[in-house]
Amino acid sequence: MTSRLNFGIFLAPFHKAGENPTLAFQRDLSLIQHLDTLGYDEVWIGEHHSAGSEIIASPEIFIAAAAERTRRIKLGTGVTSVGYHNPFWVAERLVLLDHLTHGRVMFGAGPGSLPTDAAMIGIEQKDTRDLLEQGFDIIMQLLTSEEPVTFKNDRWDLREAKLHLRPYSNPLFDCAVAAVASPSGPRLAGKHGVGLLSLGATQAAGFDALAMHWDVMEQRCAQFGQVADRLKWRLVGMVHCAETREQARKDVAYGIESWFKYFQSVAGLPHMNPEGNIVSEMIDYVVEGGLGAIGTPEDVIGQIDRLMEQSNGGFGSYLMLSHEWANTEATRRSYELIAKYVMPEFQGQAHATRDAVERAKSLRSKLRTEQQAALDAMTEKHAAEVAQLDQNKSA
């Protein structure tokens, strides 16, 4: 693809259980400010209610706080667990945020990732995707139409429901559906012609499923008269960047083990089961298995290139999972290096300055000779004028 690739992060977030949550929230907000300054395009913020690590319960409230600290970066729910909420309230909150942010809000929807969340409110896992589809249908109808919605199931009872505010964005802010390895996400996204958030893009199952995801998107878009737009496709991957590979490996030794242990023994996600018992094995699992890049900017560029190829046509945004494998200073430096060296490679900026260098090199000898001749001629002209003045004075 020749279009500009957007960059952002997917902030679940991941914080080690037992640490100060108040400080962790402030660190997350500070990171978003940092990304805004660096020119990143978007941040997606998760919703979780259990397991002690992914501690943001309301992405909407968090977005409201982040919006007041930033200027241009877009802020999305990544994702709203639709089955947990009355869809009317979801639509109402999104429209409010759309106005408060002057159009910087984005809506990401999913079934809910942590089984322990759903269990506490009496939702069985077999029902989460049906609730997502039903709820998303209602939300999109409320956002895109002024026709009242009447709907009833075991969880919701909507009676002539209608929004009393229309969105600030025209015609609507970005909407997307989450997908991992199954076709359920692209099926729903294709039905409504919205974006796709491929959360498991670099996991073994998700990586192999990328082309399948887009095939399903195109089939469903055609079925429902929608347009499958690759620029609305966002892939989530894992990255830590440093000046050298050795430094990157040292950096992630700070926190990669607690992140691995969380998925190996706490979070009950069948699609997320990273392997490794010691830090070096964990790093090798990420790098050698294609899960992500722990290395230099060139390694990150290579990872994105592989995803471009695997997607069989390209995508619109690359989102880095915010994982806190490294300490705060090294994490911020990682995002700076990516903004400085990786983003220009995929946003049409790097080649222009390189082309200018090569053009200057090719013309250097000729123009240098011409410039020197011009300098010599001016020097000779000045000397001749001075000599003439001296001659006139002596005469």
C-alpha positions as CSV (number, residue, x, y, z in Angstrom):
1,M,0.0,0.0,0.0
2,T,1.2,3.5,-0.7
3,S,-1.1,5.2,1.8
4,R,0.3,6.6,5.1
5,L,0.4,4.0,7.9
6,N,-1.0,5.2,11.2
7,F,0.7,4.4,14.4
8,G,-0.7,4.1,17.9
9,I,-0.9,1.9,21.0
10,F,-3.3,-0.6,22.5
11,L,-3.4,0.2,26.3
12,A,-5.1,-2.7,28.1
13,P,-3.2,-1.7,30.4
14,F,-0.8,-4.3,32.0
15,H,0.4,-3.4,35.4
16,K,2.0,-5.8,37.9
17,A,-0.4,-6.8,40.6
18,G,0.4,-5.2,44.0
19,E,1.8,-1.9,42.8
20,N,0.2,1.4,43.4
21,P,-2.8,1.7,41.0
22,T,-3.1,5.5,41.4
23,L,0.5,5.9,40.2
24,A,-0.1,3.4,37.4
25,F,-3.1,5.4,36.1
26,Q,-1.1,8.6,36.1
27,R,1.8,6.8,34.3
28,D,-0.7,5.7,31.6
29,L,-2.0,9.2,31.2
30,S,1.5,10.6,31.0
31,L,2.4,8.1,28.3
32,I,-0.5,9.2,26.2
33,Q,0.6,12.8,26.6
34,H,4.1,11.7,25.4
35,L,2.7,9.9,22.4
36,D,0.6,13.0,21.5
37,T,3.8,15.1,21.5
38,L,5.6,12.5,19.4
39,G,2.9,12.6,16.7
40,Y,1.3,9.2,17.2
41,D,-2.2,8.9,15.7
42,E,-4.3,7.0,18.2
43,V,-4.6,5.2,21.5
44,W,-7.1,2.4,22.3
45,I,-7.9,1.8,26.0
46,G,-9.3,-1.4,27.4
47,E,-12.1,-2.4,29.7
48,H,-11.5,-5.1,32.4
49,H,-12.9,-5.8,35.8
50,S,-10.9,-8.7,37.3
51,A,-7.5,-10.5,37.4
52,G,-5.6,-7.6,39.0
53,S,-3.4,-6.5,36.1
54,E,-5.6,-4.8,33.4
55,I,-7.1,-2.2,35.8
56,I,-9.0,0.3,33.7
57,A,-12.7,-0.4,34.3
58,S,-14.1,2.3,32.1
59,P,-12.3,3.4,29.0
60,E,-14.8,6.2,28.5
61,I,-13.9,7.8,31.8
62,F,-10.2,7.3,31.1
63,I,-10.6,8.9,27.7
64,A,-12.3,11.9,29.2
65,A,-9.3,12.4,31.4
66,A,-6.8,11.8,28.6
67,A,-8.6,14.2,26.3
68,E,-8.0,17.1,28.6
69,R,-4.2,16.4,28.6
70,T,-3.7,16.0,24.8
71,R,-4.2,18.1,21.7
72,R,-4.6,15.9,18.6
73,I,-4.2,12.2,19.3
74,K,-7.4,10.1,18.9
75,L,-8.7,8.1,21.8
76,G,-10.7,4.9,21.4
77,T,-12.4,2.3,23.6
78,G,-10.3,-0.8,23.1
79,V,-12.6,-2.4,23.6
80,T,-16.0,-1.8,25.2
81,S,-17.3,-5.2,26.3
82,V,-20.7,-4.6,24.7
83,G,-22.5,-7.5,26.4
84,Y,-21.8,-6.1,29.8
85,H,-23.7,-2.8,29.1
86,N,-27.1,-1.7,27.9
87,P,-26.3,-0.7,24.3
88,F,-28.3,2.5,24.7
89,W,-26.0,3.7,27.5
90,V,-22.9,2.8,25.3
91,A,-24.2,5.0,22.5
92,E,-25.0,7.8,24.8
93,R,-21.6,7.9,26.4
94,L,-19.9,7.7,23.0
95,V,-21.8,10.7,21.6
96,L,-21.0,12.7,24.8
97,L,-17.3,11.9,24.4
98,D,-17.5,12.8,20.7
99,H,-18.6,16.3,21.7
100,L,-16.2,16.6,24.6
101,T,-13.2,15.6,22.4
102,H,-14.3,17.6,19.3
103,G,-14.3,14.4,17.3
104,R,-11.3,12.6,18.7
105,V,-13.2,9.6,20.1
106,M,-13.2,6.1,18.5
107,F,-15.4,3.2,19.3
108,G,-14.0,-0.3,19.6
109,A,-16.3,-3.2,20.4
110,G,-15.7,-6.7,21.6
111,P,-17.3,-9.6,23.5
112,G,-15.1,-9.1,26.6
113,S,-11.8,-10.8,27.0
114,L,-11.5,-12.0,30.6
115,P,-13.8,-14.9,31.5
116,T,-13.7,-13.8,35.1
117,D,-15.4,-10.5,34.2
118,A,-18.4,-12.1,32.6
119,A,-18.7,-14.7,35.4
120,M,-19.2,-12.1,38.0
121,I,-22.3,-10.6,36.2
122,G,-23.8,-13.9,35.2
123,I,-22.8,-14.1,31.5
124,E,-21.7,-17.4,30.2
125,Q,-18.9,-17.5,27.6
126,K,-21.1,-19.1,25.0
127,D,-23.3,-16.0,25.1
128,T,-20.8,-13.2,24.8
129,R,-20.5,-13.1,21.0
130,D,-24.2,-13.2,20.5
131,L,-24.6,-10.3,22.9
132,L,-21.9,-8.5,21.1
133,E,-23.6,-8.8,17.8
134,Q,-27.0,-7.9,19.1
135,G,-25.7,-4.9,21.1
136,F,-23.5,-3.7,18.3
137,D,-26.4,-3.8,15.8
138,I,-28.4,-1.6,18.3
139,I,-25.5,0.8,18.9
140,M,-24.9,1.4,15.2
141,Q,-28.6,1.9,14.5
142,L,-28.8,4.5,17.3
143,L,-25.6,6.3,16.0
144,T,-26.5,6.3,12.4
145,S,-30.3,6.7,12.4
146,E,-32.9,8.7,14.1
147,E,-35.4,5.9,14.0
148,P,-36.4,4.7,17.5
149,V,-35.1,1.2,18.5
150,T,-37.3,-1.4,20.2
151,F,-35.5,-4.6,21.3
152,K,-35.8,-7.1,24.1
153,N,-33.7,-10.1,25.2
154,D,-32.8,-11.6,28.5
155,R,-30.5,-8.7,29.4
156,W,-31.9,-5.6,27.7
157,D,-35.3,-4.0,27.2
158,L,-35.3,-1.0,24.9
159,R,-38.6,0.7,24.2
160,E,-38.6,3.3,21.4
161,A,-35.1,4.2,22.4
162,K,-33.6,7.2,20.6
163,L,-30.6,9.4,21.2
164,H,-31.3,13.0,22.1
165,L,-27.9,14.2,20.9
166,R,-26.4,13.5,17.5
167,P,-22.7,12.8,17.1
168,Y,-20.3,15.7,16.8
169,S,-18.4,13.8,14.0
170,N,-19.8,14.0,10.6
171,P,-21.0,11.5,9.6
172,L,-19.6,9.4,12.5
173,F,-16.4,8.7,14.5
174,D,-14.3,5.7,13.7
175,C,-15.9,2.4,14.8
176,A,-14.2,-1.0,14.9
177,V,-14.8,-4.6,16.0
178,A,-12.1,-6.7,17.7
179,A,-10.9,-10.0,16.2
180,V,-8.3,-12.6,17.3
181,A,-8.3,-15.8,15.3
182,S,-11.9,-16.7,14.7
183,P,-14.1,-15.1,11.9
184,S,-16.6,-13.6,14.4
185,G,-15.0,-10.2,14.5
186,P,-14.7,-9.7,10.7
187,R,-18.2,-11.1,10.2
188,L,-19.6,-8.3,12.4
189,A,-17.3,-5.6,11.1
190,G,-18.1,-6.5,7.5
191,K,-21.9,-6.5,8.2
192,H,-21.6,-2.8,9.2
193,G,-18.7,-1.7,7.1
194,V,-16.7,-0.6,10.1
195,G,-13.0,-1.2,11.0
196,L,-11.3,-4.3,12.2
197,L,-9.0,-4.5,15.3
198,S,-6.9,-7.6,14.8
199,L,-5.7,-8.0,18.4
200,G,-3.9,-11.3,17.9
201,A,-2.2,-10.2,14.7
202,T,1.2,-11.5,15.7
203,Q,0.3,-14.6,17.7
204,A,0.8,-17.9,15.9
205,A,-3.0,-18.4,15.3
206,G,-3.7,-14.7,14.7
207,F,-0.7,-14.2,12.3
208,D,-1.9,-17.1,10.2
209,A,-5.4,-15.8,10.3
210,L,-4.7,-12.3,8.9
211,A,-5.5,-13.1,5.3
212,M,-8.6,-15.1,6.4
213,H,-9.8,-12.1,8.4
214,W,-9.8,-9.9,5.3
215,D,-11.4,-12.6,3.1
216,V,-14.3,-12.7,5.6
217,M,-14.5,-8.9,5.7
218,E,-14.8,-8.7,1.9
219,Q,-17.4,-11.5,1.8
220,R,-19.6,-9.9,4.5
221,C,-19.2,-6.4,3.1
222,A,-20.4,-7.6,-0.3
223,Q,-23.3,-9.5,1.3
224,F,-24.5,-6.4,3.1
225,G,-23.7,-3.7,0.5
226,Q,-20.7,-2.3,2.5
227,V,-17.2,-1.3,1.4
228,A,-14.2,-3.2,2.8
229,D,-11.6,-0.5,3.5
230,R,-8.1,-1.7,4.4
231,L,-7.3,1.7,5.8
232,K,-9.8,0.9,8.6
233,W,-7.9,-2.3,9.5
234,R,-5.7,-2.1,12.6
235,L,-3.2,-4.7,13.6
236,V,-1.9,-5.0,17.2
237,G,1.7,-6.3,17.8
238,M,4.3,-6.3,20.5
239,V,7.4,-4.2,20.3
240,H,10.2,-2.8,22.4
241,C,12.9,-0.7,20.7
242,A,16.3,0.4,21.7
243,E,19.5,1.6,20.1
244,T,20.9,-2.0,20.0
245,R,19.4,-5.5,20.3
246,E,21.5,-6.1,23.4
247,Q,20.1,-3.0,25.1
248,A,16.5,-3.9,24.1
249,R,16.9,-7.4,25.7
250,K,18.3,-5.8,28.9
251,D,15.4,-3.3,29.0
252,V,12.6,-5.9,28.8
253,A,14.2,-8.0,31.6
254,Y,12.6,-5.4,33.9
255,G,9.0,-6.7,33.4
256,I,8.5,-9.3,30.7
257,E,8.4,-12.1,33.2
258,S,5.4,-10.8,35.1
259,W,3.6,-10.2,31.8
260,F,4.2,-13.8,30.7
261,K,3.2,-15.2,34.0
262,Y,0.0,-13.2,33.9
263,F,-1.1,-15.0,30.7
264,Q,0.4,-18.3,31.6
265,S,-1.3,-18.7,35.0
266,V,-3.9,-15.9,35.6
267,A,-5.8,-14.7,32.5
268,G,-7.9,-17.5,31.1
269,L,-7.5,-16.8,27.4
270,P,-7.0,-19.8,25.2
271,H,-5.5,-17.8,22.3
272,M,-2.9,-16.2,24.6
273,N,-0.5,-18.7,26.1
274,P,3.1,-17.5,25.6
275,E,5.9,-20.0,26.3
276,G,9.0,-19.6,28.3
277,N,10.2,-20.2,31.9
278,I,13.1,-17.7,32.2
279,V,13.6,-14.2,30.7
280,S,15.9,-15.3,27.9
281,E,13.4,-17.9,26.8
282,M,10.5,-15.4,26.9
283,I,12.5,-12.9,24.8
284,D,13.4,-15.6,22.3
285,Y,9.7,-16.7,22.1
286,V,8.7,-13.2,21.1
287,V,11.4,-12.6,18.6
288,E,11.9,-16.0,17.0
289,G,8.2,-16.9,17.0
290,G,7.3,-13.7,15.2
291,L,5.2,-12.5,18.1
292,G,6.9,-9.1,18.0
293,A,10.1,-7.2,17.8
294,I,12.6,-6.7,20.7
295,G,15.5,-4.9,19.1
296,T,16.4,-1.9,17.0
297,P,14.2,0.3,14.8
298,E,15.3,-1.8,11.8
299,D,13.9,-4.9,13.6
300,V,10.6,-3.1,14.1
301,I,10.5,-2.1,10.4
302,G,11.1,-5.7,9.5
303,Q,8.2,-6.9,11.7
304,I,5.8,-4.5,10.1
305,D,7.0,-5.5,6.6
306,R,6.3,-9.1,7.5
307,L,2.8,-8.2,8.6
308,M,2.2,-6.2,5.5
309,E,3.1,-9.3,3.4
310,Q,1.1,-11.7,5.6
311,S,-2.0,-9.4,5.4
312,N,-1.9,-9.9,1.6
313,G,-2.6,-6.3,0.7
314,G,-1.8,-4.1,3.7
315,F,-3.6,-2.4,6.5
316,G,-4.2,1.1,7.8
317,S,-2.8,1.2,11.3
318,Y,-0.1,-0.5,13.4
319,L,-0.8,-0.5,17.1
320,M,1.8,-1.5,19.7
321,L,0.6,-3.3,22.8
322,S,1.4,-1.3,25.8
323,H,3.0,-4.0,28.1
324,E,5.5,-2.3,30.4
325,W,8.2,-4.9,29.7
326,A,10.7,-2.1,30.3
327,N,10.8,0.6,32.9
328,T,9.2,4.0,32.3
329,E,12.3,5.7,30.9
330,A,13.2,2.9,28.5
331,T,9.5,2.6,27.5
332,R,9.3,6.3,26.6
333,R,12.6,6.0,24.7
334,S,11.3,3.1,22.7
335,Y,8.3,5.1,21.5
336,E,10.6,8.0,20.7
337,L,12.9,5.8,18.5
338,I,9.9,4.4,16.7
339,A,8.6,7.9,16.0
340,K,12.0,9.0,14.9
341,Y,13.1,6.1,12.7
342,V,10.2,3.7,12.0
343,M,7.2,5.9,11.4
344,P,8.9,7.9,8.6
345,E,9.5,4.7,6.7
346,F,5.7,4.0,6.5
347,Q,4.5,7.6,6.3
348,G,6.2,8.8,3.1
349,Q,8.8,11.0,4.9
350,A,12.0,9.0,5.0
351,H,12.4,8.5,1.2
352,A,12.1,12.2,0.5
353,T,15.1,13.3,2.6
354,R,17.1,10.3,1.4
355,D,16.3,11.2,-2.2
356,A,17.4,14.7,-1.6
357,V,20.7,13.4,-0.2
358,E,21.3,11.2,-3.2
359,R,20.5,14.0,-5.6
360,A,22.9,16.4,-3.8
361,K,25.6,13.7,-3.9
362,S,25.2,13.2,-7.7
363,L,25.4,16.9,-8.4
364,R,28.0,17.7,-5.8
365,S,31.2,17.5,-7.9
366,K,29.7,19.5,-10.8
367,L,28.0,22.2,-8.7
368,R,31.1,22.4,-6.4
369,T,33.3,23.1,-9.4
370,E,30.8,25.7,-10.7
371,Q,30.5,27.3,-7.3
372,Q,34.3,27.5,-6.9
373,A,34.5,29.1,-10.4
374,A,31.9,31.6,-9.4
375,L,33.8,32.5,-6.2
376,D,37.1,32.8,-8.1
377,A,35.4,35.0,-10.7
378,M,34.0,37.3,-8.0
379,T,37.4,37.4,-6.3
380,E,39.1,38.4,-9.6
381,K,36.4,41.0,-10.3
382,H,36.8,42.5,-6.9
383,A,40.6,42.6,-7.2
384,A,40.3,44.2,-10.6
385,E,38.0,46.9,-9.2
386,V,40.4,47.6,-6.3
387,A,43.3,47.8,-8.7
388,Q,41.4,50.3,-10.9
389,L,40.5,52.4,-7.9
390,D,44.1,52.5,-6.8
391,Q,45.2,53.4,-10.3
392,N,42.7,56.2,-10.5
393,K,43.8,57.6,-7.1
394,S,47.5,57.6,-8.2
395,A,46.6,59.3,-11.5
